Amino acid sequence: MARYFSGKEVELLAPAGTFEIFKTVIDANCDAVYFGGPSLNMRMMRKGYNLSYEEVREAVQMAHDRGKRAYITVNNLLDEEDLEEAKRYFAFLNEIGPDAIIAQDLAVFPLIQEMNYANIPVHSSVMMNVHNLDMIEAVKALGVSRIVASREMDLKTAEVLHAKSGMEFEYFIHGDMCTVHGANCLYSSMLFGNSSSRGRCMKPCRWDYRVKKDGYVYPTEYPLAAKDMYMYEHIPELIKSGITSFKIEGRMRDIDFLLMVVNSYGDAIDRYIADPLGYNREEGSDTLHKNRKRDFTTAYAFGKPGLDFINRRYEGTGKFYSTGKVFSTPTAEREMKEERLIQVKESLRYAKRERQSAAIPEITVHVNNMEQARAALEEGASSIYLAGDVFQSDIPFGREDIEALTADKGSAKIILGMPRMMDELHMEQYAHFLKQGKEHNHYGLDGLLVSNIGAMHKFQSLELPMMADFSLNIYNHMAASFYQKHFGITRIHPSLELQLNDLTKLLRHPEFTTEIIVHGSPIVMYLEHDLYANAEEMEYIAEEDNKYVDNNHLVLLTDKGENPVYRDAAGRNHLAMAKELCYMPFLQELHEAGVNHFRIEGKTYTTEQLRGLVRLYCQAARNLNSCGKLFEGMTPIYAGYTLGSLQFGTVMQREGERKPSEEVSFHGA
């Protein structure tokens, strides 16, 4: 089955969560169905969902018998043990020949290439967050035949990128949306040990937050809770943009609801193809509105949606979830406990290198302004990362700033960072700046801190060392090695979502240089959604100062604490942890496990606060035996200290043994 409009293929892609649902949906008015196998996919929270191996085999055959396509989600980040399962799974998939897998983890590519599996085409998941032309060119070179566009990509951008690249685009047209850029929400992992990049999101974005700013409290209710995507009335614009595949979200939905949505869109597409001049956009829309779970939005398809993006219908009731329950209620970040510190040290000892590095570990510092950079240099930092996403009210680093810093750096290194998400304007700006710099000794820069594979692809030829930032979510040694071999990455930062046993297993691979954030309040949600602009449209209901950050920074408030949200020069929002990561007590064990770069995430501190932290960690690096005593004298600057994702996971005991992660309570409505 195939549909065409003016020579362009139009595929309606439907979801299925179980084999029973698949057997019905495959005969609905769609062209393709996507579904997950028994593991390694992004819908793992509901028991009884996803298909068994034999059901996957039968589903692919049923789709092909009907002239339709079957796409299989293998879109988790993969831990070390998942890699072994993936090898077995890919052998099976290569045998049955699905039309494609939908993948997130870059380890998928060496897994397929090493075994020469020719029958597994790859589509890049929305969690790969492909959002610029260089990213498209990079994944195309890896063998990707279709991208699932970033949720924040508007249709005009999709049209331009499709025309320039020739790549097939898949675009969400209906269903549950997220306010955070794909694979850039780490908060569920930090709070619950359940990764949103591994199909176990506890949805802290749907809590009933209040917003504080400038000493005022605003009645925002659910400021991060997105409405459902609804593009039913914009099928002509979708087709014009060159979108090949119209994707409906809903692998956790029941059959009656899915049939209603799939057949509504299928019939509308058929009506438009049959008679575009007489096409009535609104015909049939009442059915979707009457049966909606949340209210509807066109999200970013036609520009930033502002407050119109936010849902209040049934929020807090669980009515729009397949289980009928909310996933979680406001929960405090876990405090650091002595018992857990002992477990962390014990586990890291299993990654201890036989030959210890005699070098003193380097202290690297991520800074937001020139004053911070100079303070970190004065206190002995080995490397300074100049932020790409500079938080207001500071302004981005320019050429004059960079040359001034590199002139005074001494033996330290100055490394230029990049925004996590780089649109075409960002790519052009950095390309021009760095190309000019090649004629001026790169302005004295010592490297680039890269945040996306588009930047790696574009700047690999500049002969500047490239370090992989934590936003790349490197979860296993195969992905780490792939970044190193394919893109020339010289240093990696493991995913902040790695639990204790998984980090330990990754560190047992000595083939790459590793850096870890050992102190700071890292960004756990990266949003195009602008809470600052939304707050400006509301009347305040109370007066209250922020507890830990200046009042000019916006704070999300619950009864469990407050999380600062920083705004950058592009208007993007960065939600930080309420507490500070602090790994001071086990720096020695990290160093013995091969971590030679300890990073302070310093952007959110005052200059004097950062100065004190850099001094302290440089002192610790020179004498790792003193870390325990130094930690005893430390006082948190924010709400307390936490281990983040290292709060979760068992202690690694021996190769091949894996205990279940600590149970996380399920907060029902």
PyMOL commands that set and color helices and strands:
alter all, ss='L'
color gray80, all
select helices_A, chain A and resi 19-25+53-65+80-96+108-115+126-128+133-142+155-165+187-192+196-198+204-206+232-240+255-274+285-290+306-309+338-351+370-378+399-407+424-438+441-444+453-462+470-472+477-487+500-507+531-535+584-592+607-622+624-632+644-647
alter helices_A, ss='H'
color red, helices_A
select strands_A, chain A and resi 3-5+8-15+32-36+69-74+100-103+122-124+144-148+168-175+180-185+210-213+216-218+228-230+245-248+296-297+362-367+383-386+413-417+447-450+466-468+489-491+514-520+523-527+542-543+554-558+561-567+573-576+580-582+595-601+641-642
alter strands_A, ss='S'
color yellow, strands_A
deselect
rebuild
show_as cartoon
